[in-house]
Amino acid sequence: MKLRDIIGPSPWALLRDYLQMLLGTVIYTIGYTVFLLPYKIVSGGVTGISTIFFYLTGFPAGNTYLIINVFLLLTAMRILGWRYLVRTIIVTLLISGAIGMMQARLTEVSADGTQTLMHILGDQKFMACVIGAFLEGLGLATIFLAGGSTGGTDIIASAINKYWNISLGRLLLMIDIIIIGGSYFISHDIETMVVGYLAMFISLNFLDYVINSARQSVQFIIISEHYEEIAHEVNTQLDRGVTVLDGEGFYSKEKRSVLLILAKKYESRGIFQLIKRIDPKAFVSMSNVEGVFGEGFDVIKK
């Protein structure tokens, strides 16, 4: 196996992905350790199991998170690629260490020696649920878009998603419903479960929203006398492919070349600016597309 198969084709792309994963790790860990863990909110996943285990036994959440992930990573080696595993191991170690450090910083010791986690929002459990779940979903999406994973149930979901076009949010939902049900054993009340399901709903929906927004694609149809120049600029500046179609005006019977371009939605502004600079009188149609598969876009799965 070549080193390139593990780290990726471009050092700059690798650096960008790892910086993005680091950012996502920080966001995710803050959401969990600062807002969810102190308020006994179980939002699902391995962190949810770690929360339950922490309040039942006092065993540090970061250590539980690491132990479970080591087991899952060992079982997933043959399912997932080496590049994915390397990135997941790095993110898992970072999150485990960050949870441990943050938990230690938030721990308060009372006069009788009892240790409790600081509630930075006071008694505002609902606000802690909303903020923590929001940050968890944003952190997860940031890590997933960089090709990494936070480990745990994400490994199971990503393994399934590798072969079938099933929403990551939907896969995690089915797994997390069971885990959150176990939060009843922490406080023995329904409120803990309800707040946990609310946190899960917010987190997973925001996860899907961010990922789908980043992957959303658009289709351009451009009719211009300067079609060759536009096509060249799109090819060289935006690194996007262009298809030239033969068209004919129904009334005028005039032959025209039509450009067909598929691009990410965030690239549409650059395309419009490019067209305006080259031919302000060009006829342009842009429409959203449900999905684009192939080189430069998503991979076709079973």
N, C-alpha and C positions, 0 to 999 in steps of 0.2 A: 504494500500500500504506500502510495506517495504522500509526502507531506502536504502537497497541494490539495489532495482529496480531503484532508482533515481541516485545514485552516481556510481554504477557499482560494480563488484564483487571483485576487488582487489584494496587496498589502493595505492599500488605502481603504478599500471596501471593508476589509477585515477590521481595521482601526475604527471606522465609522460604526460598524455593527457592535463592536465591543463597548464603545463609548455609549451607544444607545442602550445596550443591555445594562450597563452600569447605572445609567440614569433611571431606567425602569426598575432596577433593583432597589435603588434608594427610595423611589416613590412608593413601591409596593411595601417595603419594610416599614416605612413611616406609617402608612395606612393601617397595617396590621398591629404593629407593636405599640404605637402611640394612642390609637383610637379604638381598636377593636379588642385587643387582649385585656386591657385594664377593666373594661366594662363587661367582660365575660360574653362577648358577642362572637358566635361561631358562624362564620360565613361560608364554611365548606373547605374542601381540599385538605391537604396535609396540615396546613396551618390550623384548620378547624380541629383536626384530631389532636394537634399539639396543645391547643387551648383546653380541650376537654381533659387531656392527660395531665396538664399542668395544675388545673384546679382540683383534680381528684387525688393527685399524688405529690404535687409540689416539684416535680421534675421539670427542669428548665425547658421552655418551649423550643428554643433553638436547637437543643440537643435531640429532642424528639423528632424535629423536622429533619435533621441531618440523618439520623438512623433510618427512618422510613425511606428517605430518598436514596440512600445507599442501596437498600434492598431492591427498590423499584428500578434503579439504574442498572443493577446487575442483571435483572430479568429482562430489561429492554434492549440489551446490547445487540441482539440478533435482529431486532425488529427495526430499530432506528439507525440512521447512518452515523459514522464516526464524527462528522462535523457537528451534527446535532448533539451528540452525547458530550463532546468536549465542551461545547457552549453551555449545556445544561449543568454539567459538573461545576463549571466556573460560577455560574449564577447561583447554584445551590449552596456552594461554599460561602459565597458573599452574603447571601440572605441569612444563612445559619449564623454566621459570625455577627452580622448586623443586628439580628434579633437578640442574640446574647448580650451584646454591648448596650443596646437600647433598653432591654429589660432590666439590666443591672442599674442603669442610670435612673430609671423610673421607679425603682424599688425603694420604698420608705420603710424604716424600722421604727415601730412604736416603742413606748417605754417598757412594755412587757415582753419585748422581743419579737412581736408579730410582724411579719413582712407583708406589705400590701403594695400594689402598683398605683402610682400616682394617677389621679383622674384630672387631667388638665382642663377638662370642660365642666368640672364640678359634677352636678347631678344630671347633666344634659345627655342622657344615654341615647336619645333619638338623634341628636346632632352628631354624636360620636359615631353612630351607625352610618349616617349619611356620608359624613366626611371620610371615614375609614373605608367604606365600600367604594366610594368614588375614586379614592387614591389607589385602592387595590386593582380596580378595573383598568385605570389608566396605566398603572405599572405593568400589569399583565400584557396589555395591548402593545406597549412600547417594547417589551421584551420579545413578544411573539413576532412583531414586524421586523425585528433584527435577526430572526431565525433562531432564537433561543427559547428557553422554557424555565419556569420556576421550579420544575420538578414535580414530584407527587402525582396527583391526579392529572396534571397537565401532560405528563408523560403518556399516560393511558390514552387521553384524548388526542394528543398529537400522533400517537401510533395509529389510531383508528383513522384520523383525518388524513394520514399519509396515503391511504388507499381508497377512502371514500369521501365524496364531497358532502360532508356533514358539518354543520356549524360547530365551531369550537365551543361557543356558548351553550349550545344545546347538549353537547356531550358532557360538559362539566356540570350542567344543571342536573342531569340524571344521577350523577355520582354524588353531588353535593347535598341533594335532598335527603339521602340516607345519613350522611355525616351530621348534618344539622339536627336531624331527629335525635341524635345522641346527646345533644346539648341539654336535654331535659335532665340528665343525670348530674349536671353542675348545680343548678338551683332548684330543681324539681318544681318548676312552674312553666306554664305555657308561654308567658311573656318572653322568656329567653329564646324559645324556639321561634316565635313570631318575629322578633327583632332579627334573629339570624337569617330567616327566610327573606326578610326585607333587605338585609345587607347583601345577600346572595343575588336577589333580583336586580338591585342597583348595579352591583359589580359586573355581573355577566352581561347585562344589557348595554352598559357603557363599554365593556370590552368589545362586543360585537359592533357597536356603533363606530368606535375608533378604527377597528380593523377594516370594516366594510367601507368607511369613508376613505381610508388610505388606498384601498384597492379599487375603488370605483373608476371606471374607464369611460371614455367618450369617443364618439365617432365624428370625424369631420368629412364633409363633402365640399370641395372647393372648385369653383369654376373661375378661371382667370386666364388672361392672355399671357401672363408671366408665370405660368404653371411650372415651367422648368426651374426657374430661379427659386420659387417657393419650395419645390420638392427638394432641391439641392440644399437649401438652408435648413429644412426640417431634418434631412439626413445627417448633415454635418454638425449643426449646432445642438439639436435636440436628441440626436442619435435614435431617431424613430424611422421606421420603414414607411414608404409611400407607394401606393398602388396607383398607376395611371390607367384610367378607363377611357374608352372611346365613346363620346357622346354626340348627339345630333339634336339641334333645336327642332321641335315639331313644326313650328310655323315657318321659321326662316330656312330650315333645312341646312343650317350652317354647322359644319363639323367643329367639334370642340373637344379638348382633352379635359377630363375630370379627375381630380385628385381625391383619393380615399385614404384617410389617415386614422389610425387607431392609437390612442394615447391615454395616459393616466389623467384623471380629472385635474390634478394639480398642475399639469403641463399645459392646460388649455389657454391660460393667460399668456404664456410665452408664445404659443402658436398664433393667437390673435394679434399680438404685438408684431410678430414677424410678418404676418399677412398685411397688416396696416402699413408697415414700412415699405414693403415691396409693391403692393397694389391695393390702394385704399378703395378702389372700385370693384374689387373681387366679390363674387357672390359666395357666401359661406353659410353652410348649415351645420350646426352642432347638435348632437343628440346623445343622451346617456344610453349606455348599453348594459345589459344585465350581467354579462361576463365575457371576458376575452381570454382565450387559452392559446398558448404557444410561446415562442421565444420572446422574452422581454415582458411576459405577462404571467398568468397563473399556469400551473402544470395540469394537464388533463389526468384525472384520477378515475378509478373504477366507480 
